[in-house]
Amino acid sequence: MIARKRLPAEFEAWNDIWGSPFGYRGNRLYREGVMPQRAVVEATLNPADPDFGPFAFQMNSDTRVYEYPWAFSTAKPEAGMRVLDIGGGVSGLQYVLAKSGCEVTNFDPSARPDYESSFDANFRMNPELHASLNTIFGTAVRLVAEKIQDADLEPGSLDRAFCLSVLEHVDPEEARQMIGGMARLLRPGGLALLTVDLFLDLKPFGVLERNVWGINQDLGALVKGSGLALADGDPRELLGFPEFDFDRVVRLIPELRIGRYYPVMTQTLVLEKPQ
């Protein structure tokens, strides 16, 4: 489905507890109408200050105010679960999952020193900062500087895979490979929690094919033949599914959450590996 403007009360409570999506200080700036980017810089200079929290170290879209609590609550993480955070950067969800007792691995190729990206430093992985945050939060998140499709992990060994606002940044073939990598690694009954940006300046809503952030992925094509099945998510609101209803989505726009800094919405879906 597409994230709604109105947050469920439990999502608001989760964000308050963990300082999602900008950190405690960054959230205060955002509510005051100030770009929270300033707090990201301050947090990096003094990461142990408790006024920042685990979500303060990576600049996020404000649609994450819905994405993070949705992913956590829908996944129902339990102690002992083996979990992947794909393209997690230094975002806070991986540390929250680890503090919940999960064994967490962050697969992020941008941790490689030779990785090239058009994004500025606030959207790039910083392996040294990642390691220091493990120490500060008392966690042991493993960082692997590889793509998930190249992961040297035992097939069928993982309980959950999180891939939040990543697929829109890659081309369709790589996105298909990433979904295939998740399918290979998840155990039967395991879940992949996905959020995928839906840009209003790109087709079918706008006139462009691509913007600075990426593309509007054909989610139906990515899921078809992947070995995973749609377990949660309204296909009428998932671009590329046969049921996608453009007119319905347009009618719903007043109710949908649209980014303050860019015309983007968030699609949420859960894929399950069949038993």
C-alpha positions in Angstrom: 0.0 0.0 0.0 1.0 3.7 -0.1 1.8 5.3 3.2 -0.9 7.5 4.6 -0.5 11.0 5.9 -2.0 10.1 9.3 0.3 8.0 11.4 -1.1 5.2 13.6 -0.6 6.0 17.3 1.7 3.1 17.7 4.0 4.5 14.9 4.1 7.9 16.6 5.0 6.2 19.9 7.8 4.1 18.3 9.2 7.2 16.6 9.2 9.1 20.0 11.0 6.2 21.7 13.8 5.8 19.1 14.0 9.4 17.7 13.0 8.2 14.2 13.5 9.4 11.5 16.0 12.2 12.1 17.2 11.7 15.7 15.8 13.4 18.7 17.3 16.8 18.0 16.7 16.5 14.3 13.0 15.7 14.9 12.7 18.9 17.0 14.2 20.9 14.1 11.9 19.3 11.6 8.8 20.2 13.7 10.1 23.8 13.8 10.3 23.9 10.1 14.1 23.7 10.0 16.0 21.3 7.7 17.3 18.5 10.0 20.5 18.2 8.0 22.1 20.5 10.6 21.5 17.8 13.3 23.2 15.2 11.1 26.4 17.2 11.0 26.3 17.9 14.8 25.6 14.2 15.5 28.6 13.1 13.5 30.8 15.4 15.5 29.5 14.1 18.9 27.8 10.7 18.3 27.7 9.8 22.0 25.5 12.7 22.9 22.2 11.0 24.0 20.2 13.9 22.4 20.9 12.3 19.0 20.0 8.6 19.2 20.4 5.9 16.6 18.6 7.7 13.7 20.6 10.9 13.8 23.5 10.0 11.5 22.0 9.7 8.1 19.9 12.3 6.3 16.5 10.7 5.5 13.4 11.6 3.6 10.6 12.6 5.9 8.6 9.7 4.5 10.7 7.5 6.8 8.5 8.7 9.7 6.1 6.0 8.4 8.6 3.6 6.9 10.7 2.7 9.9 7.9 2.0 12.4 5.9 0.2 9.7 8.8 -2.1 8.9 9.6 -2.8 12.6 6.0 -3.5 13.6 5.2 -5.6 10.5 8.3 -7.7 10.8 7.6 -8.6 14.5 11.3 -9.1 15.3 12.2 -11.6 18.0 15.4 -12.3 19.9 17.5 -14.7 18.0 16.2 -13.9 14.5 18.8 -13.6 11.8 18.1 -10.4 9.9 19.5 -8.4 6.9 19.3 -4.7 6.5 20.0 -4.1 2.8 21.6 -0.8 2.0 21.2 0.3 5.6 24.0 2.9 5.6 24.3 4.3 9.2 20.6 4.4 9.6 19.1 3.6 13.0 16.9 0.6 12.2 19.8 -1.9 12.2 20.8 -0.8 15.7 17.2 -1.0 17.0 16.8 -4.5 15.6 20.1 -5.5 17.2 19.0 -4.0 20.6 15.8 -6.1 20.2 18.0 -9.3 20.2 18.3 -9.9 16.5 21.5 -11.0 14.8 21.8 -8.2 12.2 23.9 -7.9 9.1 24.0 -4.7 7.0 24.8 -5.4 3.3 25.9 -2.0 1.8 28.2 -1.8 -1.2 28.7 1.9 -0.6 31.0 1.0 2.3 33.6 0.1 -0.3 36.3 2.8 -0.6 36.0 2.7 -4.4 32.2 3.0 -4.5 31.0 5.8 -6.8 27.8 7.7 -6.1 26.2 11.0 -7.1 24.9 11.4 -3.5 26.6 13.7 -1.1 28.4 12.5 2.0 25.3 12.6 4.2 23.8 9.8 2.1 26.9 7.7 1.9 28.1 4.9 4.1 30.8 5.7 6.7 32.3 2.4 7.9 34.2 4.1 10.7 31.1 5.8 12.0 29.2 2.6 11.7 31.7 0.8 13.9 31.6 3.6 16.5 27.8 3.5 16.7 28.0 -0.2 17.4 30.1 0.7 20.4 27.9 3.6 21.5 24.7 1.6 21.3 26.1 -1.7 22.6 25.3 -3.6 19.5 27.2 -5.9 17.1 25.7 -5.2 13.7 27.9 -6.8 11.0 28.7 -4.6 8.0 29.4 -6.3 4.7 30.5 -4.1 1.8 28.9 -6.2 -0.9 25.6 -6.4 -2.8 23.0 -8.7 -1.4 22.9 -10.7 -4.7 26.6 -11.5 -4.1 26.2 -12.5 -0.4 28.2 -15.5 0.7 25.6 -16.7 3.2 23.9 -20.0 3.7 20.8 -20.2 1.5 17.5 -20.4 3.5 19.2 -19.2 6.7 17.5 -15.8 7.3 14.3 -14.9 9.0 13.9 -11.3 7.8 15.3 -9.0 5.1 14.7 -5.2 5.3 15.2 -3.2 2.1 13.9 0.3 2.8 14.0 3.0 0.1 16.8 1.3 -1.8 15.3 -0.3 -4.9 14.3 3.0 -6.5 18.0 3.9 -6.7 19.1 1.0 -8.9 18.1 -0.1 -12.4 15.4 -2.7 -12.9 17.9 -5.6 -13.6 19.8 -4.9 -10.4 16.6 -4.6 -8.5 15.5 -8.0 -9.8 18.8 -9.5 -8.8 18.4 -8.0 -5.3 14.9 -9.5 -4.9 16.4 -12.8 -6.1 19.2 -12.6 -3.5 16.6 -12.1 -0.8 14.6 -15.1 -2.0 17.7 -17.3 -2.0 18.7 -16.3 1.6 15.3 -16.3 3.3 14.1 -19.5 5.0 10.7 -20.8 4.1 8.2 -18.6 5.8 10.8 -15.8 6.0 9.7 -12.2 5.1 11.2 -9.4 3.0 10.0 -6.0 4.2 10.2 -3.5 1.4 9.5 0.2 1.0 9.9 1.7 -2.5 9.7 5.4 -3.3 7.0 6.4 -5.8 7.9 9.8 -7.4 5.3 12.2 -8.5 7.6 13.9 -11.1 8.1 10.6 -12.9 5.8 8.6 -15.1 3.0 7.6 -14.8 2.3 10.8 -12.7 4.8 13.2 -14.2 6.7 13.4 -17.5 10.2 12.3 -16.6 11.6 8.7 -16.8 14.3 9.3 -14.1 15.2 12.0 -11.5 18.3 12.6 -9.3 17.1 9.8 -6.9 16.2 7.1 -9.4 13.2 5.6 -11.1 9.7 4.4 -10.4 10.2 0.7 -10.3 7.8 -1.8 -11.9 7.2 -3.8 -8.7 5.0 -6.3 -10.4 7.8 -7.3 -12.7 10.3 -7.5 -9.8 8.1 -9.8 -7.8 7.0 -12.0 -10.7 9.2 -15.1 -10.9 11.3 -14.1 -7.9 10.3 -17.0 -5.7 8.6 -14.7 -3.3 4.9 -14.0 -2.9 3.1 -10.9 -1.9 2.0 -11.4 1.7 1.0 -7.9 2.7 0.3 -4.8 0.6 -2.5 -3.5 -1.5 -1.7 -4.3 -5.2 -4.0 -1.5 -6.3 -1.4 0.8 -4.9 1.8 -1.0 -6.0 3.1 0.2 -9.4 3.4 -2.5 -12.0 1.0 -5.0 -10.4 -1.9 -5.8 -12.7 -4.3 -4.4 -10.1 -2.6 -1.0 -9.9 -5.3 1.6 -10.1 -3.9 5.0 -11.3 -7.2 6.8 -10.9 -7.7 5.5 -7.4 -4.2 6.6 -6.3 -4.8 10.1 -7.7 -8.1 10.3 -5.8 -6.4 9.3 -2.6 -3.5 11.9 -2.8 -5.1 14.2 -0.2 -4.8 11.2 2.3 -1.4 10.0 1.2 2.0 11.0 2.8 4.0 13.1 0.4 7.6 14.3 1.2 8.0 17.8 2.4 11.3 18.3 0.5 10.5 16.3 -2.7 7.3 15.1 -4.3 7.6 11.4 -3.3 5.3 8.8 -1.7 6.1 5.5 -0.2 4.9 2.0 -1.3 5.1 -0.7 1.4 4.9 -4.4 0.7 5.9 -7.7 2.4 7.1 -10.6 0.4 7.1 -14.1 1.8 9.1 -17.2 0.9 6.6 -20.0 0.5 6.7 -22.8 3.0 
